[in-house]
Structure formats: structure tokens, C-alpha cells
Amino acid sequence: MKKTIIAGLLAAAANVASAGTVLVVVSDQDKLDLKDGKVMQTGFFLNELMEPVQAFIAAGHTVVFATPSGKAPSADQKSDDVNFWGGNDKARQESKALLATLKLTNKTASPAISLAQVKKIGYDKFDAVFVPGGHIPMQDLLKDKSLGELLTNFHNNHKITGLTCHGTIALLSAIPDARGYVGKLEAGQRPQASQWIYAGYKMTAFTNEEEEQAKGFSTAAT
């Protein structure tokens, strides 16, 4: 992740009132179904989750983790590469140490709660929401109805919504019929996102060209 993204997230976090609560939403899946029928083992990207979380904590905020079902999320093992920290192994080790301390990926002791629990607690108890990258948001978050409801509430109440890399696809969940929309995309159609709260917004996301470059990087790394 580029340091400019981290700086932007930290700046956004600084705008939240002191002792604010940041909700971090992560997929609880660990496999991505591919177009050719293959399945790719994946998860959240370590640096794309942990560097922002470190920034939120450093800014004095409370971080609450949530997944659609409340199950522990999984990290993409390919993301445990010092290159994603700009070659800074100390920073990589600090991220991994914090992840271990939080026990986020621990299948029996993870602090992650479900999106249903988040709703029960009350969206008003959270000051900002953040969705990290990694390929896994493309498996479930893009069409999760509960996430769409949460994002819509945050949007309507002008709360900070932050996403990085592939995490931006989670915004599709705010389409009223997100599952139907995604189904049409998977069928090769180009549907219109009707009544989408983010229609007309300009945003950046991981491009197809970058995906091809990443394939080359993965091949070289192995």
C-alpha cells in the first residue's frame, strides 16, 4: 500500500472526535471463486489492514472488527512479503506482532463480531467504517446485504467511510439489489446500478492492468 493512502486514512481518523470508534469490516472467507472455475486461496492483505489499524490506534481511537458472520477472517499468506512495506522489515514485523496481539485471525478467540451484532449495538455507536483490501472482498462483501445497509446508514449520516485497494468493491453492496447486480456482472452483462448512493462519485480502485502486473509479481516471487 502506498504511504499516501496511509497518510490519508490517518488524516481522516484525526477528524473523528477524540476516543472515537472505528469499525473495520473484513471478509470472513478465505477462498475466491474465479471465472475459469478455479478457486484461489486468499484473504485480507496484511499491510492493507494492519497499517491503517496502527494509524487508528495511534490516533487514539478504539477499533472494532466485524465480519459478515462474526467468524475470524484470514490473511492472504502472499501478503506476508516485505515488499508490501516498501522493504521495511521492521514495519512488517510490527504489523504482524499487532495482528497476533489482537488475535483477529484466531479461529476460537477472534474479537470479530458479526454485522448483525453491529446493527444490534447501533450504527450510531461507530464514528467511521473502514474496509481493507486483498482479493477476498470480491467473494462476499460486494453483495452482502447487511454491509450495504451499514454503508447506507454511514453515508446518509455523513460519517467517514474508508476503503483501500480491492476493498472499494464493497461499495457495490449498497445497491438495493446487489446480488442481482453482481449476478449480471458475472454473466458478462453491464447492468446499471440503479439507486446507488455512490452514483456520480469519483473514486479510485485496483485496475485490471494492475491485476496483470500483480500476476507477474506473484510469479517472480515464487
DRENDO-1510 file (C-alpha; in Angstrom, 1 decimal, always signed):
<recs>
REC; n; res; u; v; w
REC; 1; MET; +0.0; +0.0; +0.0 .
REC; 2; LYS; +1.2; +3.5; -0.8 .
REC; 3; LYS; +2.2; +5.6; +2.1 .
REC; 4; THR; -0.1; +8.4; +0.7 .
REC; 5; ILE; -3.1; +6.1; +1.4 .
REC; 6; ILE; -2.0; +5.5; +5.0 .
REC; 7; ALA; -1.5; +9.3; +5.5 .
REC; 8; GLY; -4.9; +9.9; +4.1 .
REC; 9; LEU; -6.5; +7.4; +6.4 .
REC; 10; LEU; -4.7; +8.8; +9.4 .
REC; 11; ALA; -5.9; +12.3; +8.4 .
REC; 12; ALA; -9.4; +11.0; +8.2 .
REC; 13; ALA; -9.1; +9.3; +11.6 .
REC; 14; ALA; -7.9; +12.6; +13.1 .
REC; 15; ASN; -11.2; +14.2; +12.1 .
REC; 16; VAL; -13.1; +11.7; +14.3 .
REC; 17; ALA; -13.7; +13.1; +17.7 .
REC; 18; SER; -11.3; +12.0; +20.4 .
REC; 19; ALA; -11.8; +8.4; +21.6 .
REC; 20; GLY; -13.9; +7.7; +18.5 .
REC; 21; THR; -14.7; +4.2; +17.5 .
REC; 22; VAL; -13.7; +2.9; +14.0 .
REC; 23; LEU; -15.5; -0.2; +12.7 .
REC; 24; VAL; -13.2; -2.3; +10.5 .
REC; 25; VAL; -15.1; -4.7; +8.2 .
REC; 26; VAL; -13.3; -7.7; +6.8 .
REC; 27; SER; -14.5; -10.7; +4.8 .
REC; 28; ASP; -14.7; -14.0; +6.7 .
REC; 29; GLN; -14.0; -16.0; +3.6 .
REC; 30; ASP; -10.6; -17.4; +2.6 .
REC; 31; LYS; -11.2; -18.6; -1.0 .
REC; 32; LEU; -12.1; -16.7; -4.1 .
REC; 33; ASP; -14.1; -18.3; -6.9 .
REC; 34; LEU; -12.5; -17.5; -10.2 .
REC; 35; LYS; -14.1; -17.1; -13.6 .
REC; 36; ASP; -12.4; -20.2; -15.0 .
REC; 37; GLY; -13.9; -22.4; -12.3 .
REC; 38; LYS; -10.7; -22.5; -10.2 .
REC; 39; VAL; -10.5; -21.4; -6.6 .
REC; 40; MET; -7.8; -19.1; -5.2 .
REC; 41; GLN; -6.7; -19.3; -1.6 .
REC; 42; THR; -6.7; -15.7; -0.3 .
REC; 43; GLY; -7.8; -13.3; +2.5 .
REC; 44; PHE; -7.1; -9.7; +3.6 .
REC; 45; PHE; -3.7; -8.2; +2.8 .
REC; 46; LEU; -1.7; -7.8; +5.9 .
REC; 47; ASN; -0.4; -4.3; +5.3 .
REC; 48; GLU; -3.7; -3.0; +3.9 .
REC; 49; LEU; -5.4; -4.0; +7.2 .
REC; 50; MET; -2.7; -3.5; +9.8 .
REC; 51; GLU; -1.1; -0.2; +8.8 .
REC; 52; PRO; -4.4; +1.6; +8.9 .
REC; 53; VAL; -5.3; -0.1; +12.2 .
REC; 54; GLN; -2.0; +1.0; +13.6 .
REC; 55; ALA; -2.8; +4.5; +12.4 .
REC; 56; PHE; -6.2; +4.5; +14.0 .
REC; 57; ILE; -4.8; +3.2; +17.3 .
REC; 58; ALA; -2.0; +5.8; +17.2 .
REC; 59; ALA; -4.7; +8.5; +16.8 .
REC; 60; GLY; -6.3; +7.3; +20.0 .
REC; 61; HIS; -9.4; +5.6; +18.5 .
REC; 62; THR; -11.0; +2.3; +19.5 .
REC; 63; VAL; -11.0; -0.3; +16.7 .
REC; 64; VAL; -13.9; -2.8; +16.5 .
REC; 65; PHE; -13.6; -5.6; +14.0 .
REC; 66; ALA; -16.6; -7.2; +12.2 .
REC; 67; THR; -17.1; -9.8; +9.5 .
REC; 68; PRO; -20.4; -10.8; +7.9 .
REC; 69; SER; -20.9; -13.8; +10.1 .
REC; 70; GLY; -18.6; -13.0; +13.0 .
REC; 71; LYS; -16.1; -15.7; +12.1 .
REC; 72; ALA; -12.4; -14.9; +12.2 .
REC; 73; PRO; -11.0; -13.5; +9.0 .
REC; 74; SER; -8.0; -15.0; +7.2 .
REC; 75; ALA; -4.9; -13.3; +6.0 .
REC; 76; ASP; -3.6; -13.8; +2.5 .
REC; 77; GLN; -0.2; -15.6; +3.0 .
REC; 78; LYS; +1.2; -14.0; -0.1 .
REC; 79; SER; +0.8; -10.6; +1.5 .
REC; 80; ASP; +3.4; -11.5; +4.2 .
REC; 81; ASP; +6.1; -10.0; +2.0 .
REC; 82; VAL; +8.4; -7.2; +3.0 .
REC; 83; ASN; +7.9; -5.6; -0.4 .
REC; 84; PHE; +4.4; -4.5; +0.6 .
REC; 85; TRP; +6.0; -2.5; +3.4 .
REC; 86; GLY; +8.5; -0.8; +1.0 .
REC; 87; GLY; +11.3; -3.1; +2.1 .
REC; 88; ASN; +10.9; -2.1; +5.7 .
REC; 89; ASP; +11.0; -5.4; +7.6 .
REC; 90; LYS; +10.7; -3.7; +11.0 .
REC; 91; ALA; +7.4; -2.3; +9.9 .
REC; 92; ARG; +6.3; -5.7; +8.6 .
REC; 93; GLN; +7.2; -7.3; +11.9 .
REC; 94; GLU; +5.3; -4.6; +13.9 .
REC; 95; SER; +2.2; -5.2; +11.8 .
REC; 96; LYS; +2.4; -9.0; +12.4 .
REC; 97; ALA; +3.0; -8.5; +16.1 .
REC; 98; LEU; +0.0; -6.3; +16.5 .
REC; 99; LEU; -2.2; -8.8; +14.5 .
REC; 100; ALA; -1.0; -11.6; +16.8 .
REC; 101; THR; -1.8; -9.5; +19.9 .
REC; 102; LEU; -5.3; -8.7; +18.6 .
REC; 103; LYS; -5.9; -12.4; +17.9 .
REC; 104; LEU; -8.0; -11.3; +14.9 .
REC; 105; THR; -7.4; -14.4; +12.9 .
REC; 106; ASN; -7.6; -16.8; +15.8 .
REC; 107; LYS; -10.5; -19.2; +15.0 .
REC; 108; THR; -11.5; -19.5; +18.6 .
REC; 109; ALA; -10.5; -16.2; +20.2 .
REC; 110; SER; -11.1; -13.6; +17.5 .
REC; 111; PRO; -12.7; -10.4; +18.7 .
REC; 112; ALA; -14.6; -10.1; +15.4 .
REC; 113; ILE; -18.3; -9.6; +15.7 .
REC; 114; SER; -21.0; -10.1; +13.1 .
REC; 115; LEU; -22.6; -7.4; +11.1 .
REC; 116; ALA; -25.9; -8.4; +12.8 .
REC; 117; GLN; -24.3; -7.6; +16.1 .
REC; 118; VAL; -23.0; -4.3; +14.8 .
REC; 119; LYS; -26.6; -3.4; +13.9 .
REC; 120; LYS; -27.8; -4.5; +17.3 .
REC; 121; ILE; -25.2; -2.4; +19.1 .
REC; 122; GLY; -26.3; +0.5; +16.9 .
REC; 123; TYR; -24.7; +2.2; +14.0 .
REC; 124; ASP; -24.7; +5.4; +16.0 .
REC; 125; LYS; -22.1; +3.9; +18.3 .
REC; 126; PHE; -19.5; +4.0; +15.5 .
REC; 127; ASP; -17.8; +7.1; +14.1 .
REC; 128; ALA; -16.2; +5.7; +11.0 .
REC; 129; VAL; -16.0; +2.5; +8.9 .
REC; 130; PHE; -13.0; +1.0; +7.1 .
REC; 131; VAL; -12.8; -1.9; +4.6 .
REC; 132; PRO; -9.2; -3.1; +3.8 .
REC; 133; GLY; -8.1; -4.7; +0.6 .
REC; 134; GLY; -6.9; -8.1; -0.5 .
REC; 135; HIS; -8.8; -10.1; -3.1 .
REC; 136; ILE; -11.3; -11.5; -0.7 .
REC; 137; PRO; -13.8; -8.6; -0.6 .
REC; 138; MET; -14.7; -9.7; -4.2 .
REC; 139; GLN; -16.0; -13.0; -2.8 .
REC; 140; ASP; -18.7; -11.8; -0.4 .
REC; 141; LEU; -18.6; -8.1; +0.7 .
REC; 142; LEU; -19.6; -6.7; -2.7 .
REC; 143; LYS; -23.1; -8.3; -2.3 .
REC; 144; ASP; -23.6; -8.5; +1.5 .
REC; 145; LYS; -27.0; -7.0; +2.3 .
REC; 146; SER; -26.0; -6.2; +5.9 .
REC; 147; LEU; -22.9; -4.3; +4.8 .
REC; 148; GLY; -25.0; -2.4; +2.2 .
REC; 149; GLU; -27.3; -1.3; +5.0 .
REC; 150; LEU; -24.4; -0.3; +7.2 .
REC; 151; LEU; -22.7; +1.7; +4.4 .
REC; 152; THR; -26.0; +3.4; +3.5 .
REC; 153; ASN; -26.5; +4.5; +7.1 .
REC; 154; PHE; -23.0; +5.9; +7.4 .
REC; 155; HIS; -23.4; +7.7; +4.0 .
REC; 156; ASN; -26.7; +9.2; +5.0 .
REC; 157; ASN; -25.3; +10.4; +8.3 .
REC; 158; HIS; -22.1; +11.8; +6.7 .
REC; 159; LYS; -19.8; +9.5; +8.5 .
REC; 160; ILE; -16.2; +8.7; +7.3 .
REC; 161; THR; -16.1; +5.7; +5.0 .
REC; 162; GLY; -12.7; +4.5; +4.1 .
REC; 163; LEU; -11.7; +1.7; +1.7 .
REC; 164; THR; -8.4; +0.6; +0.1 .
REC; 165; CYS; -7.4; -1.3; -3.0 .
REC; 166; HIS; -9.9; -4.2; -3.7 .
REC; 167; GLY; -11.9; -3.1; -0.6 .
REC; 168; THR; -13.6; -0.5; -2.7 .
REC; 169; ILE; -15.8; -3.2; -4.3 .
REC; 170; ALA; -17.7; -3.4; -1.0 .
REC; 171; LEU; -19.5; -0.2; -2.1 .
REC; 172; LEU; -21.5; -2.3; -4.5 .
REC; 173; SER; -23.3; -3.8; -1.5 .
REC; 174; ALA; -25.2; -0.5; -1.2 .
REC; 175; ILE; -27.0; -1.2; -4.5 .
REC; 176; PRO; -30.6; -2.2; -3.5 .
REC; 177; ASP; -30.3; -5.5; -5.4 .
REC; 178; ALA; -26.6; -6.0; -5.1 .
REC; 179; ARG; -26.8; -9.8; -5.5 .
REC; 180; GLY; -28.8; -9.4; -8.7 .
REC; 181; TYR; -26.4; -6.8; -10.0 .
REC; 182; VAL; -23.3; -8.9; -9.3 .
REC; 183; GLY; -25.0; -11.9; -10.9 .
REC; 184; LYS; -25.4; -9.9; -14.1 .
REC; 185; LEU; -21.8; -8.8; -14.0 .
REC; 186; GLU; -20.7; -12.5; -13.6 .
REC; 187; ALA; -22.9; -13.3; -16.6 .
REC; 188; GLY; -20.9; -10.8; -18.7 .
REC; 189; GLN; -23.6; -8.1; -18.7 .
REC; 190; ARG; -23.1; -4.4; -18.0 .
REC; 191; PRO; -26.1; -3.6; -15.7 .
REC; 192; GLN; -26.9; -0.1; -14.5 .
REC; 193; ALA; -26.5; +0.4; -10.7 .
REC; 194; SER; -29.9; +2.0; -10.1 .
REC; 195; GLN; -30.5; +3.9; -6.8 .
REC; 196; TRP; -26.8; +3.5; -5.9 .
REC; 197; ILE; -25.9; +6.1; -3.2 .
REC; 198; TYR; -22.4; +6.5; -4.6 .
REC; 199; ALA; -23.6; +7.2; -8.2 .
REC; 200; GLY; -21.8; +10.2; -9.6 .
REC; 201; TYR; -18.9; +9.9; -7.1 .
REC; 202; LYS; -15.3; +9.8; -8.4 .
REC; 203; MET; -13.2; +7.1; -6.8 .
REC; 204; THR; -10.1; +5.0; -7.4 .
REC; 205; ALA; -9.7; +1.3; -7.3 .
REC; 206; PHE; -7.4; -1.5; -8.3 .
REC; 207; THR; -7.4; -1.7; -12.1 .
REC; 208; ASN; -7.3; -4.7; -14.5 .
REC; 209; GLU; -3.9; -3.6; -15.6 .
REC; 210; GLU; -2.6; -3.7; -12.0 .
REC; 211; GLU; -4.1; -7.2; -11.6 .
REC; 212; GLU; -2.0; -8.3; -14.6 .
REC; 213; GLN; +1.1; -6.7; -13.1 .
REC; 214; ALA; +0.4; -8.4; -9.8 .
REC; 215; LYS; +0.3; -11.8; -11.5 .
REC; 216; GLY; +3.8; -11.2; -12.8 .
REC; 217; PHE; +5.0; -10.2; -9.4 .
REC; 218; SER; +3.5; -13.3; -7.8 .
REC; 219; THR; +5.2; -15.5; -10.5 .
REC; 220; ALA; +8.5; -13.8; -9.9 .
REC; 221; ALA; +8.2; -14.0; -6.1 .
REC; 222; THR; +7.6; -17.8; -6.3 .
</recs>
